[in-house]
Protein backbone atom coordinates (compact mmCIF):
# COMPACT_ATOMS: atom_id res chain seq x y z
CA UNK A 1 0.00 0.00 0.00
CA UNK A 2 1.46 3.33 -1.08
CA UNK A 3 2.08 6.12 1.37
CA UNK A 4 0.18 8.66 -0.78
CA UNK A 5 -2.89 6.49 -1.30
CA UNK A 6 -5.78 6.71 1.14
CA UNK A 7 -7.96 3.63 1.49
CA UNK A 8 -11.54 3.39 2.75
CA UNK A 9 -13.47 0.31 3.70
CA UNK A 10 -16.85 0.02 1.96
CA UNK A 11 -19.71 -2.44 1.83
CA UNK A 12 -21.39 -3.09 -1.53
CA UNK A 13 -23.90 -5.64 -2.71
CA UNK A 14 -22.64 -7.63 -5.70
CA UNK A 15 -24.48 -10.20 -7.81
CA UNK A 16 -23.78 -13.66 -6.42
CA UNK A 17 -22.62 -15.07 -9.74
CA UNK A 18 -20.11 -12.26 -10.25
CA UNK A 19 -18.79 -12.63 -6.72
CA UNK A 20 -18.48 -16.41 -7.14
CA UNK A 21 -16.38 -15.91 -10.28
CA UNK A 22 -14.10 -13.39 -8.55
CA UNK A 23 -13.65 -15.62 -5.53
CA UNK A 24 -12.82 -18.59 -7.77
CA UNK A 25 -10.30 -16.57 -9.78
CA UNK A 26 -8.64 -14.27 -7.24
CA UNK A 27 -6.95 -15.30 -3.98
CA UNK A 28 -8.70 -14.02 -0.87
CA UNK A 29 -6.08 -11.43 0.11
CA UNK A 30 -6.06 -9.90 -3.39
CA UNK A 31 -9.78 -9.37 -4.02
CA UNK A 32 -9.87 -5.71 -2.94
CA UNK A 33 -7.00 -4.92 -5.29
CA UNK A 34 -8.74 -6.82 -8.09
CA UNK A 35 -11.96 -4.86 -7.51
CA UNK A 36 -10.03 -1.57 -7.40
CA UNK A 37 -8.39 -2.31 -10.75
CA UNK A 38 -11.73 -3.32 -12.29
CA UNK A 39 -13.33 -0.08 -11.06
CA UNK A 40 -10.36 1.93 -12.35
CA UNK A 41 -10.73 0.35 -15.83
CA UNK A 42 -14.45 1.14 -15.82
CA UNK A 43 -13.75 4.76 -14.87
CA UNK A 44 -11.29 4.99 -17.78
CA UNK A 45 -13.99 3.64 -20.13
CA UNK A 46 -16.50 6.12 -18.74
CA UNK A 47 -14.02 8.97 -19.29
CA UNK A 48 -13.46 7.79 -22.86
CA UNK A 49 -17.22 7.65 -23.50
CA UNK A 50 -17.53 11.21 -22.14
CA UNK A 51 -14.71 12.36 -24.44
CA UNK A 52 -16.35 10.76 -27.48
CA UNK A 53 -19.68 12.38 -26.57
CA UNK A 54 -17.98 15.78 -26.27
CA UNK A 55 -16.26 15.30 -29.64
CA UNK A 56 -19.52 14.26 -31.31
CA UNK A 57 -21.25 17.30 -29.83
CA UNK A 58 -18.48 19.60 -31.08
CA UNK A 59 -17.87 17.98 -34.50
CA UNK A 60 -20.96 16.01 -35.43
CA UNK A 61 -21.49 12.26 -35.72
CA UNK A 62 -18.64 9.84 -36.20
CA UNK A 63 -17.96 8.43 -39.65
CA UNK A 64 -19.02 4.81 -39.08
CA UNK A 65 -16.86 3.59 -41.96
CA UNK A 66 -13.78 5.21 -40.45
CA UNK A 67 -14.65 3.78 -37.04
CA UNK A 68 -14.97 0.28 -38.56
CA UNK A 69 -11.66 0.60 -40.42
CA UNK A 70 -9.90 1.81 -37.27
CA UNK A 71 -11.41 -1.07 -35.28
CA UNK A 72 -10.25 -3.55 -37.91
CA UNK A 73 -6.74 -2.07 -37.82
CA UNK A 74 -6.62 -2.53 -34.05
CA UNK A 75 -7.58 -6.20 -34.32
Secondary structure, DSSP 8 states (H G I E B T S, - for coil): --TT-----------HHHHHHHHHHS-GGGHHHHHHHHHHHHHHHHHHHHHHHHHHHHH-S--HHHHHHHHHHH-
